[in-house]
Amino acid sequence: MSRNTEKKAKSIWFIIGIFVLGGIIGLLFSFGVAVGVHKTSDDKFCTVCHTMQPMADSYYLDAHGGKNANGVQAKCVDCHLPHDSLANYLFEKARTGLHDFRVQNFGDPKSIDWEEKRKHAKRFVFDTGCMSCHTNLENATTGNTKAFVAHKEYFEKRTDKKCVECHKNVGHHILGDYIKK
Amino acid sequence: MLKRILFIFLALGLTAFAANVGDVTNVKTLKVNRGLTDAGKSCVECHAKMTPGHVNDWKESRHGHVGVSCIDCHSVKKDNPMAAQNCKGIKGTEIFVSALVSPKTCERCHPNEVKEFHQSGHARAAIQVKAKKGMQSLMQHFEGRDHKDFKHSPEATGCMQCHGSIIKLDKDKRPTAETWPNYGIGNVYPDGGVGNCKSCHSGHKFSIEEARKPAACASCHLGPDHPDIEIYNNSMHGHIFNAEGSKWKYDSAPDAWEPGDYRAPTCATCHMSGIGDLKTTHNVSKRLKWNIWAPISKTRDGGYETVVADYENGKITKGNALAGHPKGSKAARSEMEQVCASCHTKTHTKNFFTMADKHVKLYNTYATDAKKMIDELTKKGLMHKDKWSDKAFKIWYHLWHHEGRRMRQGALMGAPDYAHWHGVFEVQQDIRELKLIYDKRIKSGKIED
């Protein structure tokens, strides 16, 4: 073997090595992100800030918070993040996360008027979230006369109303009692 | 003997009447077992005894047919500002109810109807009364005499019965006498809901038939300032309705109520119904070219009504006086012409509106001249401080608010007596009278005794 071919072989191994190593680092990193995303998605993480305690307390008493026959819980992010695409999900998570971090540490969380905020719940509860669990809602409600009329306009896209505009209090049982100052 | 016969006739008559509205005594022992939850069932069965009239109406309603019952509309979450347990049956349970039902509840199933309503002038009925100082002082100061006990009676018995009120609750969550009961169309409920579906679809039947008949509008659209039912009766449309309207069909499905079901339009036909290619709408302003209630009429080019959005942002405003079709007054008129086209030729419609529009513009010349005189007198200090004691002001007020509206509304809805004798004839009398006072004051430099 000439020195040249030896050099060539070395550099090929070197390149392969970089790719393998990069792959491993990438995998580890995405594993970390996945764990991070997972760990920061439920009531345990969200109540690290005491500001969120009333929301959590009212959530535990709601069907979505586990007070149902099977004890199943929807996580905070299941409703409060969009589920239309992974990119949007992560972007919104980062955006709201940074916003909350900023207000919690450098703002005045006590001055927040939660009742006022509830009036535009549709800005922070996402229909795509609801629909990613209630996947069969359209079919399920066609057999129920009451729900049929109510949901018909929604599924036929003849109204721009969002889920929480009709289903007030969903997710948080009597939230109003908990967020009173 | 004669007395006995009369008595029998009377009894038969009463039975026939009772059969028409449903026999309330039958309702009292009502048992329902279809499509309702246990709680829902117990409301119906108990209220059948307590308030049989309510349950009788509900039984006749479409809501009854699809299983929407008391609790579906009246139950609210505990943290709703209207939530109460003023009912023995639910005291101490998890159920909270509200006697008041706001459009926020209706819109859960009828989102588009409520949305369209919010885009219409009807939506500002109550809120604008709060926003306009002149209306407040007329009701409480001039009419109510600022009396400490009585000053709210003019608005409670009068204005708010059509306009609606901003409903307040007492400490037991019961509505106050000053703000309720009323059937006003622009009610504002403590939960923030604006509007009142019951104004036209009276509870608890919520009938589409009822709302399609002129009577639904007539309880408010009458009298010297906007005699719309009188105008309708004066028109050929009203003539035909009064002759044979009792035999027409009023319960066709929305958007499918067409000529054939009726031989002449009612208010709802022209202003709301899906006729021909037009869609139904609960925005009664949408097909209107002019605002013919204002002192000087302008075309409705202001887009949708804005008062509800303002209210949701915490502001009480006068709303949008030029609310109409989102694409402007031309589009509005063209929609109204489409309504006419179901029965009339193009020439008929074009000719009719050409002359009606001219009558509106003719009115505007009167109003502009009169306003000029009033403005000049005001500027020169030649008006009474108490405007309701001022002869010139009163003439101006009647000119636009009473006679002038009759002139314009009579013309645009085909009522000759209102366009003319109650309208332009009175307007020309008014302006002559005003001119005499104006000349006198300008010449003498003082207000006559």
Boltz contact constraints between the chains, C-beta under 6 A:
constraints:
  - contact:
      token1: [A, 145]
      token2: [B, 66]
      max_distance: 6.0
  - contact:
      token1: [A, 145]
      token2: [B, 67]
      max_distance: 6.0
  - contact:
      token1: [A, 146]
      token2: [B, 67]
      max_distance: 6.0
  - contact:
      token1: [A, 146]
      token2: [B, 68]
      max_distance: 6.0
  - contact:
      token1: [A, 149]
      token2: [B, 109]
      max_distance: 6.0
  - contact:
      token1: [A, 150]
      token2: [B, 108]
      max_distance: 6.0
  - contact:
      token1: [A, 150]
      token2: [B, 109]
      max_distance: 6.0
  - contact:
      token1: [A, 153]
      token2: [B, 111]
      max_distance: 6.0
  - contact:
      token1: [A, 159]
      token2: [B, 111]
      max_distance: 6.0
  - contact:
      token1: [A, 159]
      token2: [B, 112]
      max_distance: 6.0
  - contact:
      token1: [A, 161]
      token2: [B, 111]
      max_distance: 6.0
  - contact:
      token1: [A, 166]
      token2: [B, 108]
      max_distance: 6.0
  - contact:
      token1: [A, 169]
      token2: [B, 77]
      max_distance: 6.0
  - contact:
      token1: [A, 174]
      token2: [B, 78]
      max_distance: 6.0
  - contact:
      token1: [A, 174]
      token2: [B, 79]
      max_distance: 6.0
  - contact:
      token1: [A, 176]
      token2: [B, 79]
      max_distance: 6.0
  - contact:
      token1: [A, 177]
      token2: [B, 79]
      max_distance: 6.0
